Amino acid sequence: MLNKFSIIGVPPFTRKPQGCLRAESTSENMPPSDIEAITSVLHAYGTALKERNVKETVELYTSDGVIMPPHFSASAGTQALSETYERIFNSIQLTITFDIDEIVLMSPEWAFARTTAEGTKTMLQTQASEPHSNQELFILKKEAESWKIARYAFSTMKPLVQNGIRRS
């Protein structure tokens, strides 16, 4: 069964069929509830993006959380994250679905999730739309019994084209 998470539209999440999602632990004592909790954080992140809600998005991060978007400097800490998401949400609207490709618990307090997102990005100023395709890496930290995003980085999976020639 596919469990898709859609930023705009339904159904809300895509999780690879059993056997395709790689969820693992480096410790035999890691409860499956940690995987479920991390999945919930990813769902909440997508919902906050869909709603373009800066406050809810930033609350999913640790207080020293960092976003590392392409073509921009990293933004670290609550204030910088708020400013970055204000800029993003004032610039674009995403209509995308996420796939969770992998969740790995590295320790009782640290994990990472690898995801992909595909769909459409609309520039709000011009209403011009283009295909959107990213690969993403979330580093999560467990604080006060809750998983939070400590670091988030993403890059495009669209081929680089210049003068009609594919460069990558």
C-alpha positions, 0 to 999 in steps of 0.5 A, spaced: 500 500 500 502 506 498 502 512 503 503 518 499 504 525 502 501 531 498 503 538 499 497 540 495 492 535 494 490 528 497 492 523 499 497 526 504 503 521 504 507 516 500 510 511 503 514 506 499 510 499 500 513 494 505 520 492 503 521 498 499 521 503 505 528 502 508 527 503 516 533 501 520 536 502 527 543 501 529 541 499 536 537 493 537 533 497 543 530 502 538 522 501 538 518 502 532 515 507 535 521 512 534 520 510 526 512 512 527 514 519 531 519 521 525 514 519 520 509 523 524 514 529 524 515 529 516 507 529 515 507 535 520 512 538 516 508 537 509 502 539 512 505 546 514 508 547 507 502 546 504 498 551 509 505 555 508 505 556 515 511 559 518 510 558 525 508 551 525 514 549 520 519 552 525 516 549 531 518 542 528 525 544 528 530 544 534 532 551 537 538 551 533 535 547 527 538 549 520 535 549 513 540 549 507 537 550 501 540 551 494 543 557 492 542 560 499 546 561 505 544 556 511 539 559 516 540 557 523 536 558 529 529 560 530 529 567 527 533 565 521 528 559 520 522 564 520 525 569 516 527 563 511 520 560 511 517 567 510 521 568 504 519 561 501 512 562 502 512 569 500 515 567 493 512 560 491 507 555 492 508 548 492 504 542 489 508 536 491 508 529 493 513 526 498 516 519 498 519 517 504 525 513 502 529 511 508 529 512 515 535 510 519 535 511 527 543 512 529 542 512 536 537 514 541 537 521 540 539 522 532 536 519 526 536 521 519 530 521 513 531 521 506 525 523 502 524 525 495 519 530 492 515 531 486 510 536 483 509 543 481 512 550 483 509 556 482 512 563 483 507 567 486 509 574 483 508 571 476 504 565 477 509 561 472 509 554 474 515 549 473 516 542 474 519 541 481 523 535 483 527 535 489 531 530 494 531 531 501 535 529 507 532 531 514 537 530 520 532 529 526 534 530 534 530 527 539 529 532 545 524 532 551 522 525 548 520 529 541 523 528 535 525 535 531 528 537 525 535 539 527 538 539 519 534 539 513 538 540 506 535 539 499 537 539 492 534 539 485 533 532 481 531 536 475 537 536 469 541 542 468 540 545 461 543 550 458 542 553 451 538 546 450 544 542 452 543 537 458 549 538 463 548 533 468 
